[in-house]
Amino acid sequence: MAVFSLIGPTIFLVSGQSLNQFILTLGLIILAVVFGLTAFIFFRIFLNWLQGKLENTRLFFRRSFKKNTGSLTANISPPENIFLEPRFVESDGNLTATIFGGKSDISEALEPEIICENPAAVAYLYKPIALWHGRLILPSKEERQPYGSVYFEVINAPKKYQYFIGKTAFLKWSTNRQVQFFVHAVTQDLKFTKQAKNSKKSGNIHPDRLNGWRNVSPLETLAGSRLEDSVTVMLRRPVIAINYSSSDRQELTIDREPVQIIGRFCALVSILQRKEADSDKFIVRHFNKTSQQFDGAAEIIRIPQVQPDKNGVARFTNHLIEQSPLNPDGWYIYGERDEDSIFVVQAIEPRKIAQLTPDETHFGLKKSLSYLNYKNWENTPAQKGQAKRVLLTPNEATENDSISPWQEGDIGIVIHSFGGIGGKKGERPALGIVTGHFALGVAKVVRDRFTSELRFDIEYKQVYAHNPDGIVAGSSKWQSYMGDLQRGWLGDRPVCDIICKLDCVCCDYDFDGITLSPLTELNQQLDIMMARYRSGDGTGASLVTPATSCVQDSSQAIYATIKKITSEIESNPQIQDWLKAHPTDAQTQRFHQLVALGESLEKVLMPLGIVRPDWRKNARLAGIDAELKKTFFVGIVNLIKAAISYRTMLPSRTQDEIAKIFLKQGAFLWIIRTNQVGGFDPNIEPIAPTGL
């Protein structure tokens, strides 16, 4: 009955009935929404109460059991904090002794025989992060350049352009028609609204330096998103570099948005021990490409302890990092040397999570769906400090079940979500609902420069609202978004990245010279979304509310991609003729699979079969609120729009729904799960996001 009260009136409303029917319909929808929300709130309160009672009962019986059994079970009873500190023993010096083969006192531990203190001698072990790498600098209002150019302080450049390093060049957009279409689509005047000003007062960082500017370009919003020029990026190739020797002026021209990265150089190391107690200096060993072991040069580096946030939680801690279960596989460290020539880590990435060897493999559609439904976030607090890679394949096990589905150059779609922070200093989510975050991205299989093994290179497409941390909406490498010691989520949240390998989405189509690329189209749609989020569509504020979020705007990009590709194919007779002439061609089969995928995704994005007006017109974004008067009617309209696409309200639910569709269409799913990885903070624990 409740389902009919929601769907039936909606059908009447769409079909255009009389005013009385419209009013009746609206009233029924309001009643259904209010009733549903009220029931959900009481249900969550009851669940929280029941869980608390069960936990108290369990602890009571555990204590009673210990008292009754006495010394007989003293040696086999598990510690009470086993679910909080798995494989991390904060006070047990035996673990340190086991790893290092010495005493537990760090000050007495034996250092390696030879520690290289000459940076030049180990310089070959460090690699530049990117060929074109630099810092974006926003011109002053008086120095603004035509067409939205910004300054670019060159940190690294290809060998051919080494003379650019250390200079400040003009970074400008290509005059290509398609590039200019994107630039003009997101260039607009920027004037802070009341919502932006109120958000600033609550501690969020907004593009203050751009307030009041006319015709603000996407490069300017990227450079000016923070209060200082601290956004460092890599430029995608091709880059057109021009050096005007007569005027000592350098120009760099690009056709895609830069990608956010952090650090100047990268190395692969395993951490041996802290050099001294209460020091942020650590002794590490570099990876030896010849032996494929961590028996290379030993060096002293710094892994700073970052400052905690207002809740007292640091994004990353170096405490006991040398005892992390991920340390034996090594860490990619990103940073640069300080004035004392000591390498200072700015971001860190566990080598294990990028490798292509799964810890678990589940064959068959039924088992794979069951893993997504019940196992993916199972016992999340007990997984603290650990990471896991899981391969899900819809095919049943075969003789070649040990062969990896990934080959060099393969590309997959990344579906990202994260959970919450529990423990003594954790978050206190409203009604016990851990919303988390949702994003899309791209993962490419590349050859690792340090080990020569295949690994994932992950780039997120962050449709990210303005926030107190200075996280900027845009394309970000894994090490920038996840591994940044100051802003990343690796150390304080549980994270799930699902990489989907499906050729019908990730491969281009060529119909006798007419090329279509679903992946390129999705990237373009997300580029538009991210640029609009940085400026708040001219309002200066992209905000998240229970009814509006980045989940729905990322989903809008998927919807726009599906409709554009479908429209281009249906309206082009040459493509239609090609498909009819090649009914059994592999490309035709891929195309039919793409159509089926699109239809399945539409059912998730629009479960009621109604297209949200803002999605159809692509005029407004869910996370960007114009200067509208906050009336009861406006609030109801927002709730109705959210209800129309209710499956895209919660990040974890959306991730699961989209992943299941890919799986049912024959995709391999590669899951990377991390749970507060790095050092050990006893005051927090990972909490799974609410999926409903």
Stockholm file with secondary structure:
# STOCKHOLM 1.0

chainA/1-692         MAVFSLIGPTIFLVSGQSLNQFILTLGLIILAVVFGLTAFIFFRIFLNWLQGKLENTRLFFRRSFKKNTGSLTANISPPENIFLEPRFVESDGNLTATIFGGKSDISEALEPEIICENPAAVAYLYKPIALWHGRLILPSKEERQPYGSVYFEVINAPKKYQYFIGKTAFLKWSTNRQVQFFVHAVTQDLKFTKQAKNSKKSGNIHPDRLNGWRNVSPLETLAGSRLEDSVTVMLRRPVIAINYSSSDRQELTIDREPVQIIGRFCALVSILQRKEADSDKFIVRHFNKTSQQFDGAAEIIRIPQVQPDKNGVARFTNHLIEQSPLNPDGWYIYGERDEDSIFVVQAIEPRKIAQLTPDETHFGLKKSLSYLNYKNWENTPAQKGQAKRVLLTPNEATENDSISPWQEGDIGIVIHSFGGIGGKKGERPALGIVTGHFALGVAKVVRDRFTSELRFDIEYKQVYAHNPDGIVAGSSKWQSYMGDLQRGWLGDRPVCDIICKLDCVCCDYDFDGITLSPLTELNQQLDIMMARYRSGDGTGASLVTPATSCVQDSSQAIYATIKKITSEIESNPQIQDWLKAHPTDAQTQRFHQLVALGESLEKVLMPLGIVRPDWRKNARLAGIDAELKKTFFVGIVNLIKAAISYRTMLPSRTQDEIAKIFLKQGAFLWIIRTNQVGGFDPNIEPIAPTGL
#=GR chainA/1-692 SS CHHHHHHHHHHHHHHTCCHHHHHHHHHHHHHHHHHHHHHHHHHHHHHHHHHHHHHHHHHHHHHHHHHHHGGGGTTTCCCTTTTTSTTCCTTCHHHHHHHHSSCSCGGGSCCCSCEECCGGGGGGGCEESCSSEEEEECCCTTTCCGGGCEEEEEEECCGGGGGGTTCEEEEEECCCHHHHHHHHHHCBCCCCCHHHHHHHHTTCCCCGGGTTCSSBCHHHHHHTSSSSSCCEEECCSCCEEEEETTTTEEEEEESSCCEECCCSEEEEEEEEEESSTTCSEEEEEECBTTTTBSCSCEEEEECCCCCCCTTSCCSCCCTTGGGCTTGGGCEEEEEEECTTSCEEEEEEEEHHHHBSCCSEEEESHHHHHHIIIIITTTTGGGGTTCEEEEEEESSCCCTTTTSCSCCTTCEEEEEEEECEEESTTCCCCGGGCCCCEEEEEEEEEEECTTTCCEEEEEEEEECCCCCTTCCCSEEEEHHHHTSBTTTCSTTTSEEEEEEEECHHHHSCEEETTEEECHHHHHHHHHHHHHHHHHHTTTTSCCCCBTTBCHHHHHHHHHHHHHHHHHHHHHTCHHHHHHHHHCTTCHHHHHHHHHHHHHHHHHHHHSTTSCCCHHHHHTCCCTTCCCSCCCCHHHHHHHHHHHHHTGGGSSHHHHHHHHHHHHHHTTCEEEEEEEESCSSCCTTCEEECCCCC
#=GC SS_cons         CHHHHHHHHHHHHHHTCCHHHHHHHHHHHHHHHHHHHHHHHHHHHHHHHHHHHHHHHHHHHHHHHHHHHGGGGTTTCCCTTTTTSTTCCTTCHHHHHHHHSSCSCGGGSCCCSCEECCGGGGGGGCEESCSSEEEEECCCTTTCCGGGCEEEEEEECCGGGGGGTTCEEEEEECCCHHHHHHHHHHCBCCCCCHHHHHHHHTTCCCCGGGTTCSSBCHHHHHHTSSSSSCCEEECCSCCEEEEETTTTEEEEEESSCCEECCCSEEEEEEEEEESSTTCSEEEEEECBTTTTBSCSCEEEEECCCCCCCTTSCCSCCCTTGGGCTTGGGCEEEEEEECTTSCEEEEEEEEHHHHBSCCSEEEESHHHHHHIIIIITTTTGGGGTTCEEEEEEESSCCCTTTTSCSCCTTCEEEEEEEECEEESTTCCCCGGGCCCCEEEEEEEEEEECTTTCCEEEEEEEEECCCCCTTCCCSEEEEHHHHTSBTTTCSTTTSEEEEEEEECHHHHSCEEETTEEECHHHHHHHHHHHHHHHHHHTTTTSCCCCBTTBCHHHHHHHHHHHHHHHHHHHHHTCHHHHHHHHHCTTCHHHHHHHHHHHHHHHHHHHHSTTSCCCHHHHHTCCCTTCCCSCCCCHHHHHHHHHHHHHTGGGSSHHHHHHHHHHHHHHTTCEEEEEEEESCSSCCTTCEEECCCCC
//
